[in-house]
Amino acid sequence: MTNSILPLANWGMGTAIIIFFAVLCVVMAAIVLNFVLRGKGSNDHNNNSNLDKE
């Protein structure tokens, strides 16, 4: 009767998976934000110069 409280789930693996996906989402968001901010300056400059020539 010493082990009357039995754990129903292994929380260690679930916590590890949640932390992994949280880090993955932050990294993916940073990559997308980098693409958006880097592409914004060069594309706007090229589009405006092409419109001026026409």
Buried (B, 14 or more C-beta within 10 A) or exposed (E): EEEEEEEEEEEEEEEEEEEEEEEEEEEEEEEEEEEEEEEEEEEEEEEEEEEEEE
